[in-house]
Amino acid sequence: MNQIDLLYELFEGFLEEESSQDFDFDNGLVCRWFNGQARISPRISGYYLHTDNRNRLADDIKTNILPLMCDSAMAIQEIYKILIQDGTISDQKKDQLTQDYPCHTSEEQAAFLASVLCFGMERTFVKRNAATKKLLAVGTLSPVISDFVYNGEVPKACAHFCGRDQELSTLHELISEKRIIFLQGIAGIGKSELAKAYAENYRKDYTNILYLIYSGNLRQDIIDLDFVDDLPEDTEEDRFRKHNRFLRSLKEDTLLIIDNFNTTAGKDAFFSVLLKYRCRILFTTRSRFDNYASFNLEEISDHDALLSLIRYFFSDAEKEHSILEQIIQAVHSHTLAVELSARLLETGILEPQELLARLQIEKSALGATDTIDIVKDGQSRKATYYDHIHTLFSLYRLSEEELDIMRGLIFTPVSGISGRLYANWMKLPDMNRINDLIEKGFVQTQSARQISLHPMIQEVAVDETRPSMNNSAVLLNSLQTICLFHGRDVTWHKPLFLTIENIIREIADDNTPAYLSFLEDVFPYMEKYHYTAGMELVIGKLSGLLTDETVGRSTDRALLLDYRAACEDKTEKAIKLEKEAIALIPEISEENAHLVSNLCSNLGGLYKEAGKRDLAQQSMEQGLRILEQYDLLYYHDSIAQTANYAVLLTEMGQPEIGLSALKKLSRMIRDLNSDQTLDYATVQETMGGICLITGEVKQATSHFKKALAIYEGVYNGERDMIETKKQEILQTYTQAGIALGQQLLNN
């Protein structure tokens, strides 16, 4: 069981609460909890402050955790020893915590563990010093990457993996001899499962095994690895430089698995660089890499192994032995088709003889030919096998709700997405329909409660469900709404953006106005996280749509120029684009006032960047005048404009005017909304920064404390974000030449 699944079992009571439906575990953050790098979510610890909830924790430990232990008494004994030897805990507290020790029953064991665990979550958090573990500077062995990389763990092979003993042995010989191997084969034949099983069977032969699912960009996949020394302020270039340098240090005792590398050698620019790594590398691919050492995976030839696969899913398999052998022949021993056939029979939708008849009709229509088509990117594709999967898909008679779920999953990342998060996006009341699709074999589960579509199922689902703007409206509306909350930070923004990118690449446009609105709303949220790859993709799509003069309005074209300016490296060129955007809207109205104000503010920011402060002030003031004229000062974007204007005035030697504007804004937010929102925190933090510059340290600290208190409440459960905000504020003290920021904030 991986650590996220363990937490699902441990905190089952918390997760079943209605108020926790939006809570999910982030793999990197969970790793930091386990490694002592971050405090556990206050939402979890706060839930278990109540006696009834602590009792539920004890019940969950008894039911879900103790049965996993081969010697629970030893676990209790070790935890007791840690507790007793801790000199920072009073004797009175120790007596209170150990009242159930020694434990004679499972109830007493669970009560003891729940009591100690809750105490540990409530204590003052002390971050473990990760710097005590050093990289191996010399020697023939690689450093142990689990000390440095939080993700990249190899998922377990499926429980029904079978019939590949000889292939495992051959693959090991090839990797040992050639170092880099391409495991090739058609879709659904079992390449990924063979790679996972290889990692499991030969784990002791390697110091490390690192696993990546290819997203279409090797360089980005390396950037997306989660390293212990990654900093919130790191750019993607910083992360790549650090990650690449570390991976280059790995030696032949490390195996790197790149799964689903379905491309060609020349299409990925980083491919040639990766091949220079000194570690062993195993690619799984549908493409042909004839110029490299490869191993072609064929269908399982042993029918007994395939019958055992059917028996795993179909409870009446023993009674239908001869018909099942004919079904295996009808689907040409294709592993995925055999599995789906067995799952279909278990549902009772068709009897074995009926299924065989349907498959034989299809086989006759196809002329029983195994046509191999060479498609783009050099991938081999047996058309017959895709027809088998299409037939099985249609025989399941999926409901409209199930088809909607499948249609949406087409766009999710190949590496998977949290099932709870996806259900939330799809407005599902529970996981029941998703679990039904898992049972049917269409949705596959991965580690950490992630779900995804098998790549071959994904291709078939595209043909069967034909996703478009209109029939995918539920998912698109959810994603668009999330992106409209510009002030809200989420830990799962990466799968969000990957899903949006896939939508842009794959969706059919049967509602262009809705598509324009979607693209225009997701861009600013990507910009918030500096997600340049997605921003450029949005700009490219918008440019294509707006090439048609009948599509969109002048405001859409102005937004496109504004977005281009945001991605432009040269400040003068960005200024030119921003001016062109403003010129496209000569008449200001209630409908476009907010946009024009934003454009003026953005132009002011560019002037400031170029050192033209007078022009910056004029543009920002023009934007604020428009906001005031149309009563828009209370919008989130407007708050950022006022804050930026105040900072500019401070830099120009007029801090009192800037502070006056911020105080007015602060009162307005408090009166109209609340003094516990991110907008209010932003204003307080900005005022704190200005006060530091003017030497009002005490007043600055007061503003910063108010901001931090709000961040604690709003980011409840997301310690990384709270810590990031605190470090940003401490950096403000340092930049102002004040060395006691931490002490001042703690007083």
Buried (B, 14 or more C-beta within 10 A) or exposed (E): EBBBEBBBBBBBBBBEEEEBBEBBBBBBBBBBBBBEBBBBBBBBBBBBEEEEBBBBBBBBBBEBBBEEEEEBEEBBEEBBEEBEEEEEBEEEEEEEBBEBBEBEEBBBBBBBBBBBBBBBBEEEEEEEEBEEEEEEEEEEBBBBBBEBBBBBBBBBBBEBBBBBEEBBEEBBEBBEEBBBBBBBBBBBBBBBBBBBBBBBBBEEEBBBBBBBBBBBBBBBBBBBBBBBEBEEEBEBEEBBEBBBEBBEBBBBBBBBBBBBBBBBBEEBEBBEBBEEBBBBBBBBBBBBBEEBEBBEBEBBEBBEBBBBBBBBBBEEBEEBEEBBBBBBBBBBBBBBBBBBBBBBBBBEEBEBEEBBEBBBEBBEEBEEEEEEEEEEEBBBBBEBBBBBBBBBBEBBEBEEEBBBBBBBBBBBBBBBBBBBBBBBBBEBEEBEBBBBBBEBBBBBBBBBBBBBBBBBBBBBBBEBBEBBBEBBBBBBBBBBEBBEEBBBBBBEBBBBBBBBBBBBEEBBEEBBEBBBBBBBBBBBBBBBBEBBBBBBBBBEBBEEBBEEEEBBBBBBBBBBBBBBBBBBEEBEEBBBBBBBBBEBBEEBEEEBBBBBBBBBBBBBBBBBEBEBBEBBBBBBBBBBEBBEEBEBBBBBBBBBBBBBBBBBBBBBEBBEBBBEBBEEBBEBBBEEEEBEBBBBBBBBBBBBBBBBBBEBBEBBBBBBBBBBBBBBEBBBBBBBBBBBBBEEBBEBBEEBEBEEBEEBBEE
